[in-house]
Amino acid sequence: MSISSVEKSATKKITLHIVPYLFIAYLVSFLDRVSITYSSLGGMDKALGITSSAFGLISGIFFIGYFVCTVPSNIMLNRYGARKWIARILVAWGIVTVITAWSNSVSHLYILRFLLGVAEAGFFPGVILYITFWFRSKERAKVVALFMTAPPLANALGAPLSIWVVQNIHWAGMPGWRWLFIFAGIPAVVLGIITFFYLSDKPDQAKWLSSEEKEWLSNELKKESINKRETKALSFKEVSKDKKVWKFAFTNLTYVIGLYGISFWMPRIIKSLSGVLTDTQVGYITMAPYICGAIAMVLMGVHSDRTRERKYHAAFAPLLGAFGLIGALIAPSPLVAVLMICVTTAGLYSFSGPYWAFTSATLTAEAAVVGIGIINSLGNFGGFIGPYVIGILNDVTGTVSFGIAFLALMLILTCIQVLAVKSGKNRTIVENQEPRNAV
């Protein structure tokens, strides 16, 4: 068999075996995260006496646990192998989600949501690392892009399904909002068990590849590994002196504030736009913005790749998101307001591709290894700040309008910060660096 034939067959097998599975696992992780949102609409707030500010803290405290344990989790992943550790992560977060069904107080939810962040910490970077074991640099951008469409699609599918569960499942005397946690957690446990047997750590362990395909892929990845060793990573102290790293880090922070502020509060925002919408209608309407976000993510990435322009694509996306939020505030009707929220999600989800490509092309290869870790870590705090601040503003003012305005301001700041970065020409440009902020 010729080298080109081996390359084609190996690439096809790997893509079909790994990408759909990782996509499903990432989709399940977001269903677990947002189950708190639809449980809130389905009666949890009334049953446990949850205020808006408490709900914001319950939503955001996940990211504190995630932040604290991401680095230790990555260390353990390197020690025990991606297959075993990813399986452990899936089982652990599934169990925590199921246990959440028996929460009887706000304090219980604080603890369990923090533990969910602890359990899920390391999943995204672990998957990104796993992808590098199987795909060459020139293929990884496409693979990661396919993988990262899971969050908006999870939100789109999860909205109507979650609303249906909380309204129609009342088995064994338990309300639907409790069953939602059980139904969200069980798939993660099942996937974790399957992962242990389904995935292989490295190509030479894959029984579904021929010996020729294993040899070809191992040689290709080994060549890239040798080339990477020629670049020496800078220390944390050295990288921390790079102003561009901190500019990108604060850009990521304000962006993630907007992203997760919308993600956790969208159903409530949509419901507040009209006094006549039922929870079921809110669930179906919520699908539309996330479908728009998934489509926009792909289109913006393709256009940015085609034009080879990153900075202005990255700046335009959050500005579009802010425009949509402002439009929702002043919309003359609920229909127009929902359309503007679709514009917002299109802007939010189309940001990541050009932004991380711009980051990779701007930082030197020596600074990127540690620098992208700093950017990702600071950005994760946005997942805590956004939902929590909206909850406080809602309690203080009695309306979500001020929370929406706050998110619009954060996205405008994101746009300004991107424009303020001078790309310039570095000593060594980082090529094909994978994104790290979609926790």
N, C-alpha and C positions, 0 to 999 in steps of 0.2 A: 504493500500500500504506500502511495506517495506521501510526502510530508504534508502537502496541502490537503489531501484527503483525511489524514490523521487529525490535522488541525481542525478541519471542519466538523468531523464526527465528534471529537472530544469536546469542542466548544458547545456544540448542540446538546450533548448529553449532560454536561455540567450545568448549563443554563436551565434545562428542563427539570433537572433533579434538585437543584438548590434554590433558584430564585423564587419559584412559586411557594415553596415551603417557608422560606424566610419572610416572604411577603405576608403569608397567613399569620405567622407568629407575631409580626409587628402590628398587623391589623388587630389581633386579639389583645395586644398590650394596650392599644388605645381604647378598645371597648372597655377594658378594665378601668382605665383612668376616668373616662367620661361617664361611667355608670353612676357616679355620685351626683352628676348633674340631673339625670332623669329620675333618680330616686328622690331628689329634692322636689322636683315637680310632682311626683307621684304620692306625696304624703309624708315623706321622711321629716321634713322641716316641722310640720305640725305635730307629728308624733313625738319628736325629741326636743321641741322648743328651740329650733335653730334660727338665729337671726341672720340677716344678710352678711354682717361682718364675720359672724362665726362660720357661715358657709364659705366665705372667701378664704378664711384661714384653713378650713378643712380641705378646700381644693388645693391651696398653695403649699401646705406643709409637706405634701408629697415630694416637692422638689428639694426641700431641706434634707430629707433622708436620702434622696437620690444623689445630691451633691456630696454629702459626707462620705458616702460609701462607694462612689464611682471608682476612685483610684484603688482602694483595697480590693474591690471586685475585679478590676483589671489585672491586678497582681495575682490573684487566685486563678483567674482564667489562664494566665500564662503558665502557672504551675501545674494545673490539672488538665489543661486542654480545653479548647473551645467547645467541643461536642458535650463533654460532661458538664461544663460550667453553664453553658446556655440552657441545657436541660434542667439543671438545678434552679436557675433563675426562673424559668417558666413555671416549674412546680411550686416554688416558694411564693411567687406573686399570686398564683392561682389560689393557693390555700389561704393567704391573707385576705384576698377578695371574698372568698366564700365565708370566712369567719366574720367579715364585716356585716353579713346579714343578721347577726345576732347582737349588733350594737344596741345599747339601751340608753346611751347618753352622748352628749357632745364630746365629752372627754374620751369615751371609747373611740369615737370617730377620729379625733386628733391622733391618738396613739396608732390606730390601725392604718390611717392614711400615711403617717410617717413611716411605719413599717413596710407599707407597700412600696414607697420610694426606696427604702433600704433593699427590699427583695428584688426590685427591678433594676437597681443600679448596675451599670456595666453591660446591660443587654445591647443597647445600640452600638457602643464602641466595640463590644465583643463580636457583634455581627459584622461590623466593618472590617475588623481584623480577620474574621473567618473568610470574608470575600477575598482578601489578599492572598489567602492560601490556595485559591482556586482560579482566580482570574488575573490576567495580565493588566498592566496599567492602562493600556489603551481601551480595555473593555470595562473597566470598573466604573467609570462615570455613568455609563448607560445602565449598568446593573444597579448602582446605588439610586439612580433616578427612578427606576422601576420599583425598587424597594421602598422609596420614600413617598410614593403615592398612597401608601397604606393609611397614614393618618387622616387625610381628608375623606378617603373612601370609608374608613371605619366610622367617622362621624356621620357621614351621609347614610350609611346602612344602619348604624346604631340608633339614630334618632327615632324612626318609626317603630323599629323592633322593640326598643326600650320602652317607649310609651305604651305599646300594646301589652307588654309584660306587666307593667305596673297597674294597668287598668283591668286586665283580664285574668291574671293568675293569682288566685287567693287560696292555694292548697294548704291543708293542715292548719287552717286558722291563721296563717301568716299572710300579711299584706303583700301586694305585688312589688313594692319597692324593696322588700327584703329578698324576695325571690330573684330580683334582677341581679343582685350581687352574686347569688349562687350560680345563676345561668352565665354570668360573665366570667366567673372564676374557673368553672369546671373545664372549659376548652383549653385553658392555659395548662392545667394539670395534665390533661390527656396529651396535649402537644409535647409537654416536657418529657413524658414517658416515651412517646414515639421518637422524639429527638435522639434519645440515647441510643436507639437501635437504627434509626434511619440515616443520620448524618455520619460522615467519616471525617476524622480530623485532618487528614492530608490525602493528596491524590494517590500515593502509593498504598493506601489502605482501602481504596474504593473498589469493591468487588464488581461494580457495574461499569468499570472502565477496562478496556483491553490492556494487555501489557504494553503494546505500542503506544497507546494513548497516555498511559501513566508515565512512560519514559519521556515522551514528547513534552508533556505539560511540566513535569519536574525539571527538565532541562531549561524550558522557557522561563520559569519562575526563578530558577537558580541564577540565570543570566542577569535578571533584574536585581536580585539580591546582591550580587557582586557589585553592580553599578551603584547601588544605594550606599554601600559601605564606604564609597569614596567621599561621601559628604559627612562631616563630623557635626553632630548636633551641639548647639551651644547650651550652656548651663542655664538654670532658671534665673540666676542672678544676672547673667549677661543679657538674656532675652528680656527681662523686666525693665531694662534700660531703653528698650526700643519703643519709641513713642507710637509707632504705627500699630504695634501689638495692642496697646491700651486703647487706641482709637477704635480698632476693630472690636475690642472686647466690649466697650461701652455702646458701640453700635449694635452689637448682638444683644446686649442687655435690654435696650429700649425696644428692639424688635420683638424679643421674646415676651416682654411685658404685654405688648399688643396682641401677639399670637395667642397666648394662653388666657389673657383677659377675655378675648372673644370666644375661645374654645369652651371655657367653663360657663360663661354667662350668656351665650347666644340664645338658647331657648327662652331664658327669662327676658332678654332684650326683645326678641320677636313677640313674645306674649304681651309685653308692656306697650307695644306699638298699636295694639288694638284690644279693646275690651270685650270683643265678641269671639275671639279665637278659643277653641277648645284645646286641651292638651294634645289630642290626636292630631288636630290640624297643625299645631305647632311642630309636632314630630315630623310630619310630611313636609312642611314648609322648610324646616331646617335642613332637609336633604339638599335643596337647591344651591345654597351658598357653598357647601362643601364640594359638590360636583363641579361647580364653577371653579373652585380653587384647584382641584385636581387637573382640570383641563388647562387652566392658566399656567400651572407649574410646568407642564410638559411643553406648551407652546413657547413660553418665555425662555426656557432652557434651550430649545431648538433654535430659536431666533438669536439668542446670545451666542451660541456655538457657531451658527452660520455667519454672523457678522463679526465674530471674534471680539465683540465689545462687551465689557463686564460692568464697568463703573456706573454708567448711566442707566443700564438695565436695572442694576441693584438699587439705584437711587429712585428710579421711577416707581418701582413696586410698592414701597411703603407710602409714597406720596399718593398713589392710587388708593391704597387702603385708607388713608386719612380722609381723602376726598369722599369715599364711600360712607365713612362714619359721620362726617359733617352733613352729607346729603341725607342720611337716615334721620338725623336730628331735626332738620328743617323740612322734611318731606311732607307734602300736602295730604298724603293718604298712606295707609298701611301698605298697600301694594307697592307704591314707589319706595317706601322705606325698606321693604324686603329686597327690592331690586338693588338698592344702594348697598345693602349688606352683602349681596352677591358680589358687587364691585369690590367691597372691602376684602372678602376672602380671596378673590382673584389676586388682589395686590399682595396680601399676606403670604400666600403659598407660592407665588411666583418669585419671591425674593431670594430664597435659599440658594438656588442653582447659580445665578450670576454673582451673588455675594461671596460664596465660598470659592468660586473660580477667581474672583477679584482678589480675595484674601491670599489665595495660593500664589497668584502671579505677582503680588506686591511684596510679600515677605520673602526673605532669602531662604534657601533650603536649610541652612544651618539654624535659622530661627524658627522655622515652621514646626518642627517636632514638638518643642515645648510651647511655642507661641499659640498654636491652635488649641492646645490643652487649656491655656489661660483664657482664651477667647470663649471656649465652650463652658468652662466652669463659671465664669462671671455671668454668662448668658443664662445659665440655669436658674439664677436667682430671680430672673424676670418672671419665671413660672410661678414663683411665690408672690412676688410683688403685685403683679397684674390682678389676679383674682382677689387678693386681700384688700387692695386699695379700692377696687370697685365695690366690694362689700361694705367697707367703711363709709364711702361716699353715699351709697344707697341708704344706709341706716341714718346718716346725718341729714340727708336732704329729702328722703322719701321718694326718690326717683332715680332711674338708671341714667338719666340724661347727663349728669355730671361725670359718671363713670365712662360713658361713651366719649365725652369731650376729652377726658384724661387720656384715653387710649389713642384718640386722634392726635393729641399733642405728642405722645411718645413716638408715633409713626412719623410725624413731621420731623422730630429730632433725629430719628433714624436716617431719614433722607438727607438732612443737613450734614450729619456726620459722615455719611458715605461720600458726599461731594467734597468734604473738607480734606479727605485723604488724597495725597499726591502719589500717584502710582509710581512714576519714575522708572528707572532701570536699575535692577539689583545685580549684585555680583553673580548670583546663581538663582535662576528662577525655578520655582517648584512646579513640576508638571503633574497633572493627574492626581492632585491631592483630594481625598474624599472629604465630604462634609462631616462635621462632628456635632452639630447642634440640635439635631432633631431627636431629643431625648426620648 
